[in-house]
Amino acid sequence: MATTLGLYDAKIPVTVDSGAEQSNLLRTLVSALPKVPATTRIADLWGNVLTNKTYMRRVSFTLNGIEHRNVLVAEADAVQEGGSTTLGTIGMDILRNRVVILSSDTREFYLLVPVRKL
């Protein structure tokens, strides 16, 4: 699934990947943002490997109108598969235990949070 991320006053198309442990954005989009120490080796659902040479960046963005501040996001190279390019991936670090539903009316993703027990 794909959605848009509000970043730098622009809408950036990204993939929603519930199999990815870590969110990532194209290196050229986040290269000017604050860098934090390298991560351990991780891979997303498609097997794109982010090695320990990959740096994390602190990124503030909006997703479906909800502001996320200083989220650690991995740098990623452009990946081309079958004529499509991804500018980034929203992974489980942002999705956590939420269910992702696409509304056909609003064309937006909704992150449903599990009901808390009283």
C-alpha positions in Angstrom: 0.0 0.0 0.0 1.1 3.6 -0.5 0.3 6.9 1.1 1.8 10.4 1.3 4.0 11.8 4.0 4.0 15.5 4.7 7.7 16.5 4.7 9.3 19.9 3.8 5.8 21.4 2.9 5.5 18.7 0.2 3.7 15.4 -0.1 6.2 12.5 -0.4 4.8 9.2 -1.7 5.9 6.3 0.5 5.0 2.6 1.0 3.2 1.3 4.1 5.1 -1.9 5.0 3.8 -3.7 8.0 6.6 -6.2 7.6 9.4 -3.6 8.0 10.8 -3.2 11.4 12.2 0.3 10.7 10.9 3.2 8.6 13.2 4.6 6.0 13.3 7.5 3.5 15.4 8.2 0.5 18.9 9.4 1.5 18.6 12.5 -0.6 15.4 13.6 1.2 16.9 13.4 4.7 20.6 14.1 4.1 20.4 17.6 5.7 18.6 16.4 8.9 20.4 15.6 12.2 22.3 12.3 12.0 22.4 9.8 14.8 24.7 6.7 15.2 24.5 3.8 12.8 21.9 1.1 13.2 22.2 -2.6 13.3 21.5 -4.7 10.1 17.8 -4.7 9.3 15.7 -5.6 6.2 12.2 -4.7 5.0 9.5 -7.0 3.7 11.0 -6.9 0.1 14.4 -7.9 1.4 16.0 -4.5 1.0 18.9 -4.6 3.4 19.8 -1.6 5.5 23.3 -2.4 6.9 25.2 -1.0 9.8 26.7 1.6 7.4 23.2 3.2 7.3 22.6 6.2 9.4 19.5 7.2 11.2 18.0 10.7 10.8 15.7 12.6 13.1 12.7 13.5 10.9 9.5 15.4 11.7 6.6 14.8 9.4 2.8 14.4 9.1 1.0 11.2 8.3 -2.8 11.6 7.7 -2.7 14.9 9.4 -1.0 13.6 12.6 2.3 15.2 13.4 5.2 12.9 14.2 8.3 14.8 15.7 11.9 13.6 15.8 11.2 10.1 14.6 14.3 8.0 13.9 14.2 7.1 10.2 16.9 5.1 8.3 18.5 6.5 5.2 17.8 4.3 2.1 19.0 4.2 -1.4 16.5 4.4 -4.2 15.1 1.0 -4.9 13.7 0.1 -8.4 11.5 -2.8 -8.8 9.5 -3.5 -12.0 9.4 0.2 -13.1 8.4 1.6 -9.7 10.6 3.6 -7.3 10.0 3.9 -3.6 10.9 7.2 -1.8 10.5 5.5 1.6 8.8 3.0 3.7 6.6 3.5 6.8 7.4 0.5 9.1 6.3 -1.0 12.4 8.3 1.6 14.4 5.5 4.1 13.4 2.7 1.7 12.8 3.4 -0.3 16.1 0.4 -2.6 16.8 -2.1 -0.6 14.7 -4.2 -1.9 11.9 -3.9 0.0 8.6 -7.2 0.6 6.7 -7.6 2.5 3.5 -10.8 4.5 3.3 -12.2 4.5 -0.2 -14.1 7.7 0.6 -11.2 9.9 1.8 -8.4 8.0 0.1 -6.4 8.2 3.4 -5.0 5.5 5.6 -6.3 5.2 9.1 -4.2 3.7 11.9 -6.6 1.8 14.2 -5.3 1.5 17.8 -6.4 -1.6 19.8 -9.1 -1.0 22.4 -7.8 -0.6 25.9 -9.2 -2.8 28.6 -11.0 -1.0 31.4 
